[in-house]
Amino acid sequence: MSAELTPALILNAYARGIFPMAESREDEGLFWLDPEKRGVIPLDGFHISRSLRKTILREPFQIKVDTDFAGVIEGCADRAETWINGPIFGIYMDLFRAGHAHSVEVWDGDTLVGGVYGVTLRAAFFGESMFSRRRDASKIALAYLVSRLNAGGFRLFDTQFITPHLASLGGIEMTRSSYRQALRDALAAEANFLRQPLTVSGRQVCT
């Protein structure tokens, strides 16, 4: 990891609307992105389908927060192609240890089967990646994440890009200028990721 790549640098970049990625797992370099169109999930517009609500109500998994942050990053990188390389892994672990990165995790007994992780900065949450090893596990993680963000007073859930998966859950695209205004509003407010969230479909998250 480059000596210049510090948590302070990363947080300053997020505050300016840019974020780092890598070309591949093998490439040790990083590049910075400032997309013309930005993906977000409106915190009052997350869509839980009837089938997902039924799954959550069945309580097939345990939901935990920040118990295996490294395992969530590893799960997100466990695919044929990934932008998560060694320096990315290292800097987000540093952000986690500094209290600026968090994970929402889906567990099946003692096995981590899904999750999502991201970075917090005042009232903005920057979602980095998610993974699923069981059906609906990443959707369940997102449902609990949105619940926690709402309970904690967050104003922006940045997903960087929009995929069909995120669009089905209520994700939208914003222009760069609209995103920058939403980001300024979020950075002017306070939020608390560790505040106990509201229930999701009647089920409370474990901590």
C-alpha positions in Angstrom: 0.0 0.0 0.0 1.4 3.4 -1.0 2.5 5.6 2.0 0.3 8.3 0.6 -2.9 6.2 0.7 -4.2 7.0 4.1 -7.7 7.0 5.7 -7.5 10.8 5.7 -6.8 10.9 2.0 -9.7 8.5 1.2 -12.1 10.4 3.4 -11.1 13.7 1.7 -11.7 12.1 -1.7 -15.2 10.9 -0.7 -16.0 14.4 0.6 -15.1 15.7 -2.9 -17.2 13.1 -4.6 -14.5 10.7 -5.9 -13.6 7.2 -4.9 -10.8 4.7 -5.7 -10.8 1.4 -7.6 -8.3 -1.0 -9.0 -8.2 -2.6 -12.5 -8.0 -6.1 -11.0 -6.9 -8.2 -8.1 -3.5 -8.6 -9.6 -2.9 -4.9 -10.3 -1.4 -3.1 -7.3 -2.3 0.4 -8.7 -5.4 2.4 -8.0 -7.3 5.0 -10.0 -9.9 7.6 -9.0 -13.5 7.8 -10.3 -15.9 10.7 -10.5 -18.8 9.3 -12.6 -21.1 11.6 -14.6 -24.0 9.5 -13.3 -24.0 8.5 -9.7 -25.9 5.6 -8.2 -27.8 6.2 -5.0 -30.6 4.4 -3.0 -33.0 7.0 -1.6 -33.3 6.2 2.1 -37.1 6.7 1.9 -37.3 4.7 -1.3 -35.8 1.3 -0.6 -38.1 -1.4 -2.1 -38.6 -4.7 -0.3 -40.6 -7.1 -2.5 -43.3 -9.3 -1.0 -41.1 -12.3 -1.4 -38.1 -10.7 0.3 -40.3 -9.5 3.1 -41.5 -13.1 3.6 -37.9 -14.3 3.6 -36.9 -11.8 6.3 -39.9 -12.8 8.4 -38.9 -16.4 8.2 -35.6 -15.4 10.0 -33.4 -17.8 8.0 -30.2 -16.0 9.0 -28.6 -14.0 11.8 -27.7 -10.4 11.0 -24.7 -8.9 12.6 -22.7 -5.6 12.4 -18.9 -5.2 12.3 -18.1 -8.7 13.6 -16.1 -9.9 10.5 -15.4 -6.8 8.4 -12.4 -8.5 6.7 -14.5 -11.5 5.9 -17.1 -9.3 4.1 -14.4 -7.7 2.0 -12.9 -11.1 1.2 -16.4 -12.3 0.2 -16.9 -9.4 -2.1 -13.5 -10.1 -3.7 -14.3 -13.8 -4.1 -15.3 -13.7 -7.8 -13.6 -14.2 -11.2 -13.1 -10.4 -11.7 -12.8 -7.9 -8.9 -11.6 -4.3 -8.3 -10.5 -5.2 -4.8 -6.8 -5.6 -4.7 -4.3 -5.7 -1.8 -4.0 -1.9 -1.3 -7.9 -1.5 -1.4 -8.2 -4.3 1.2 -5.6 -2.7 3.4 -6.9 0.9 3.3 -10.5 -0.2 4.1 -9.3 -2.2 7.0 -7.5 1.0 8.2 -10.8 2.9 7.8 -12.6 0.2 9.7 -10.1 0.3 12.6 -10.6 4.1 12.6 -14.4 3.8 12.9 -15.2 5.1 9.4 -16.0 1.7 7.7 -18.6 -0.8 8.6 -20.2 -4.1 7.5 -23.7 -5.5 7.8 -23.3 -9.3 7.7 -25.6 -12.3 7.0 -24.7 -15.4 8.9 -26.0 -19.0 8.6 -24.9 -20.4 11.9 -21.2 -20.0 12.1 -20.9 -19.3 8.3 -20.8 -15.8 6.8 -23.0 -16.1 3.7 -23.5 -12.5 2.7 -22.9 -8.9 3.5 -22.3 -5.3 2.5 -19.6 -2.9 3.5 -19.0 0.8 3.1 -17.6 4.1 4.5 -19.3 6.6 6.7 -18.6 10.3 6.7 -20.9 12.5 8.7 -24.5 11.7 7.3 -23.2 10.0 4.1 -22.8 6.3 3.6 -20.7 5.2 0.7 -21.5 1.6 -0.2 -18.5 -0.2 -1.6 -19.5 -3.8 -2.4 -21.7 -6.7 -1.3 -21.7 -10.4 -1.8 -24.1 -13.4 -1.4 -23.5 -17.1 -0.9 -27.2 -17.8 -0.2 -30.3 -16.8 -2.0 -31.3 -13.2 -1.1 -28.4 -12.8 1.4 -27.2 -9.5 -0.2 -30.7 -8.1 -0.4 -31.3 -8.9 3.2 -28.0 -7.2 4.2 -29.1 -4.1 2.2 -32.5 -4.1 3.9 -30.9 -4.1 7.3 -28.3 -1.5 6.2 -31.0 0.9 5.0 -32.9 0.4 8.3 -29.7 1.3 10.2 -29.0 4.3 8.1 -32.5 5.7 8.6 -32.3 5.1 12.3 -28.9 6.7 12.5 -30.0 9.9 10.8 -28.1 9.4 7.5 -29.1 11.5 4.4 -27.2 9.8 1.6 -26.7 6.2 0.6 -24.2 6.3 -2.3 -23.9 3.1 -4.3 -21.5 4.5 -6.9 -23.1 2.9 -9.8 -26.5 1.4 -10.6 -27.0 -2.3 -11.5 -30.2 -4.1 -12.3 -30.0 -5.7 -8.8 -29.8 -2.3 -7.1 -32.5 -0.8 -9.4 -34.9 -3.5 -8.4 -34.4 -2.4 -4.8 -35.1 1.3 -5.5 -31.7 2.5 -6.7 -31.6 5.5 -9.0 -29.1 7.5 -10.9 -28.3 11.1 -10.2 -26.4 13.6 -12.3 -23.0 14.7 -11.0 -24.3 18.1 -10.0 -27.3 16.7 -8.2 -25.2 14.2 -6.4 -22.7 16.9 -5.3 -25.6 18.9 -3.8 -26.9 15.8 -2.0 -23.4 15.1 -0.8 -22.9 18.7 0.6 -26.2 18.4 2.4 -25.1 15.0 4.0 -21.7 16.4 5.0 -23.4 19.3 6.8 -25.4 16.9 9.0 -24.4 14.4 11.8 -25.3 10.7 11.8 -24.5 7.7 13.9 -24.1 4.3 12.2 -23.9 2.4 15.5 -27.4 3.6 16.7 -29.7 0.6 17.0 -31.8 0.5 13.9 -35.5 0.1 13.4 -36.8 -3.3 12.7 -37.1 -4.6 9.2 -40.4 -6.4 8.6 -40.7 -7.0 12.4 -37.2 -8.4 12.9 -34.5 -6.7 14.9 -30.8 -6.7 13.9 -28.2 -8.4 16.1 -25.1 -6.4 17.1 
